[in-house]
Amino acid sequence: MWNEPYLESCCRSALHRLCLAGGNGRPRDLRDEPCLARLSRKGFACVSGDGRYHVTQDGERRHATEILGKRSA
């Protein structure tokens, strides 16, 4: 049964960009900030002390399964 929170396509794109940013994270005040804030509320992203969004482990797992299409073993 599907029990993960639904992500709109814009939020899936924001999650992918966040993963591509790596350790640098994504700054605030970009067009996708509403999606990054939503990802943060869902636990897929967090805001660091410098105010940048970074992907969490849950976000990396969600990215791997939903965006990259990898299945967990």
C-alpha positions as CSV (number, residue, x, y, z in Angstrom):
1,M,0.0,0.0,0.0
2,W,1.2,3.5,-0.9
3,N,1.8,5.3,2.4
4,E,4.2,8.1,1.5
5,P,3.0,11.7,1.3
6,Y,2.1,12.8,-2.3
7,L,4.6,15.2,-3.9
8,E,3.3,17.5,-6.7
9,S,5.5,17.5,-9.8
10,C,6.9,21.0,-8.9
11,C,8.0,19.6,-5.5
12,R,9.6,16.5,-7.1
13,S,11.5,18.8,-9.4
14,A,12.6,20.9,-6.4
15,L,13.8,17.7,-4.6
16,H,15.8,16.7,-7.7
17,R,17.4,20.2,-7.9
18,L,18.2,20.0,-4.2
19,C,19.9,16.6,-4.6
20,L,21.9,18.0,-7.6
21,A,23.1,20.9,-5.4
22,G,24.8,18.4,-3.1
23,G,26.6,19.9,0.0
24,N,26.1,23.4,-1.2
25,G,22.4,23.3,-0.8
26,R,19.9,25.7,-2.3
27,P,19.6,29.3,-1.3
28,R,16.3,30.9,-0.2
29,D,14.6,33.5,-2.4
30,L,14.5,31.3,-5.5
31,R,11.3,30.5,-7.4
32,D,11.1,27.0,-5.9
33,E,11.3,28.2,-2.3
34,P,7.6,27.3,-1.6
35,C,8.3,23.8,-2.7
36,L,11.6,23.7,-0.7
37,A,9.6,24.9,2.4
38,R,7.0,22.1,1.8
39,L,9.8,19.5,1.4
40,S,11.2,20.8,4.7
41,R,7.8,20.4,6.5
42,K,7.6,16.8,5.2
43,G,11.1,16.0,6.4
44,F,12.7,15.7,3.0
45,A,14.8,18.9,3.4
46,C,16.1,21.1,6.2
47,V,17.4,24.6,6.5
48,S,21.0,24.9,7.8
49,G,22.4,27.7,9.9
50,D,23.4,29.7,6.8
51,G,19.8,29.7,5.6
52,R,20.2,27.2,2.8
53,Y,18.1,24.2,2.1
54,H,19.7,20.8,2.2
55,V,18.4,17.3,1.5
56,T,17.8,15.0,4.4
57,Q,18.3,11.2,4.5
58,D,14.6,10.8,4.0
59,G,14.8,13.2,1.1
60,E,17.6,11.2,-0.5
61,R,15.6,8.0,-0.1
62,R,12.5,9.5,-1.6
63,H,14.6,10.9,-4.5
64,A,16.1,7.5,-5.2
65,T,12.7,5.8,-5.3
66,E,10.5,8.4,-6.9
67,I,12.8,10.3,-9.2
68,L,15.5,7.9,-10.0
69,G,13.2,4.8,-9.9
70,K,15.5,2.7,-7.7
71,R,13.9,0.0,-5.6
72,S,15.1,-0.6,-2.1
73,A,16.4,-4.1,-1.5
